[in-house]
Amino acid sequence: MLLKRRKILRPVWGLCLAAVFLADALLGFSAARADEPSGTGGTEWNLAMIGADTASSLGFRGQNVRIGVIDSGVSTHPAFGDKLVGGHNYVADAPDPEDTSDAYGHGTRVAGLIAAVAPEAEIVPLKITDSGSVSTSLLCEAIYGGIDEFGCDVLNLSLGVPYDRESLRQAVAYAAKKGVVVVAATGNDGTGEIYYPAAYDSVIGVSAVESSGAVSVRSNSNESVSIAAPGVQVRTASHRSGFVTESGCSYAVPHVSAAAAILFCADPGLSADDVLRLLTGCAADRGLTGYDEHYGYGILNIAGCLEALAEEGTDPGAPPVSYADCPRDGSCPLAGFSDLDRSGWYHDGIHFALENGLMNGAEGRNFVPDAPTSRAMIVTILWRLAGKPAAASDPAFADVPPGIWYADAVRWAASEGIVGGYGGALFGPDDPVSREQLAAILYRYADSRGADPGSGSGDIPDRFADAGEVSPWAAEAIGWAVESGLIGGISGGKLGPGLTAGRAQTATIFMRLARMIE
């Protein structure tokens, strides 16, 4: 599991009562009036920022996933369609335990954002208050009930409490044991104060960002932050009908809860740890490179999660993993990098690349797994894989100065016919490499090593929806790369020939290449 960079939690058990407040009441942010329509329509900025449209276009809309909204209840609204299902009212002396209507408004607004991102996920209202405050015992009761009685896969807690309670630890630990994803607010004080349950390692703590991508000045910044999501002036459903515009990390949380539902929908076999790993590992890095206490691992990136998930599950003909015995502890090569998860899907590829000296860190203690690879990087990796041979000739490129770190690799690759230049004797060392360009380079490399890549059919399987988008010059290479198990599809049954190849993907592909030609 990708752990937050903070303290080691000390498990203590028991049951205590304590006052706890909903995130907007305790953490102090301003909201628009609940009956005030936003007056906007069409694609909302928050949905575009996180790539929600990609999930919808692929048919991943949260089907067959249940999200428990532990809050002030949820009132009926057209935004929910038939996806608002029966829940429970845990408020003491509630006249009707099945009445989960929302007089306070917070829960409905939270649920509205879940419905916007994952419209086919079932929303289970678990009501614990009629105002802004409840007891820890009710919160814990709702966690247990949401898991055992209502079969929730995800629990949305747009709330927090500024102290660590034994009963809350126990309830959250139970959710983790049952494989339920818990997402919680990190606080709106604009300080470094830590709130629970966001601070627990198994919980995804969420801070809020504006439409510009900047972290809200009211979001707390501390080690409890796992990820950031839209939470400033976002449009959502109102318990008084219509829509309302809201701000606060309360409204960032449901974006992440809905994203978790989309991942469960895309692959029902995922564990809660898998979801946490994907959400944080594929977040769009902002702020300091790698983890920081404002953005966590970055801004929620559903499209990136789905692409990584597809990459993990593709290429059934790829060689078997050879790092099964890696303890993935401090002795693992990945341990030296603060932005790598040793249990991540890319472990074997990056382990191979680091162990064999093919790749290094990008800056400091960061590997930057999602950063694009450049032409200079690709030929340098190939050169190292080939044993750093001398160039047979000395091609000259005006933009490859003698002595620069990739100069020998470029001269060798060009002399072998593996890469060429552009017009004007330019190589373009900093240009990013697309997936089809990478396939073409690997094809020529394999040919230079006697692997006879042209012996296969070279046909691009018609199962890929975008097979027709492959450039003619790359068609044979792409067909070979797919047939050889070097490159697989991405989300939606596509190849993505024009997409850039990230560093983690590149490491994995080179590991497969090395095994193929050894």
SULCOR-V654874 format. One record per backbone hydrogen bond with DSSP energy under -0.5 kcal/mol. CO is the residue of the C=O (numbers start at 0). NH is the residue of the N-H. Records with the same first field share a line. If there is no record, write none. Layout:
CO=NH / NH
This chain:
0=2
3=5
6=8
8=10
17=135
19=133
20=159
21=24 / 25
22=26
23=27 / 28
32=35
34=36
43=47
44=48
45=49
46=50 / 51
47=50
49=301 / 302
50=53 / 54
51=55
52=56
53=57
54=59
55=58
58=60
60=119 / 120
61=64
64=121
65=67 / 152 / 153
66=68 / 123
67=69 / 155
68=70 / 125
70=127 / 128
76=79 / 80
77=80
79=82
82=84 / 122
84=124
87=89 / 126
90=93
95=98
96=88
97=99
99=73
100=102
104=108
105=109
106=110
107=111
108=112
109=112 / 113
110=114
111=115
112=116
113=117
117=120
121=66 / 123
122=84 / 124
123=68
124=87 / 126
125=70
126=89
131=21
133=19
134=138
135=139
136=140
137=141
138=142
139=143
140=144
141=145
142=146
143=147
144=148 / 149
145=151
146=150
152=180
153=67
154=156 / 182
155=69 / 157
156=158 / 184
157=22
158=184
159=20
160=195
162=164
164=168
165=169
166=170
167=171
168=172
169=173
170=174
171=175
172=176
173=177
174=179
175=178
180=154
181=203
182=156
183=205
186=219
190=220
194=198
195=160
196=199
199=202
201=181
202=204
203=183
204=225 / 226
205=185
206=228
207=215
208=230 / 231
209=212
213=209
215=218
217=189
219=221
221=224
223=225
225=296
226=206
227=299
228=208
230=247
233=245
235=243
237=240
241=237
243=235 / 245
244=31
245=233
247=250
248=251 / 252
249=253
251=254 / 255
252=255 / 256
253=257
254=258
255=259
256=260
257=261
258=262
259=263
260=264
261=265
262=266
266=269
270=274
271=275
272=276
273=277
274=278
275=279
276=280
277=281
279=282
282=284
283=298
291=295
292=221
294=297
295=291
297=227
298=283
300=304
301=305
302=306
303=307
304=308
305=309
306=310
307=311
308=312
309=313
310=313
314=317
322=325
328=331
331=334
332=335
333=336
336=339
339=341
340=343
343=346
345=349
346=350
347=351
348=352
349=353
350=354
351=355
352=357 / 358
353=356
362=365
364=337 / 338
365=361 / 362
367=370
368=503
370=502
372=432
373=377
374=378
375=379
376=380
377=381
378=382
379=383
380=384
381=385
382=387
383=386
396=399
400=403
403=406
405=409
406=410
407=411
408=412
409=413
410=414
411=415
412=417 / 418
413=416
421=424 / 425
424=397
425=421
427=430
428=375
430=374
432=500
433=437
434=438
435=439
436=440
437=441
438=442
439=443
440=444
441=445
442=446
443=447
444=448
445=450
446=449
451=454
452=455
458=460
460=463
462=464
463=466
465=468
466=469
470=473 / 474
471=474
473=477
474=478
475=479
476=480
477=481
478=482
479=483
480=485 / 486
481=484
489=492 / 493
492=464
493=489
495=498
496=435
498=434
499=501
500=372
501=505
502=506
503=507
504=508
505=509
506=510
507=511
508=512
509=513
510=514
511=515
512=516
513=517
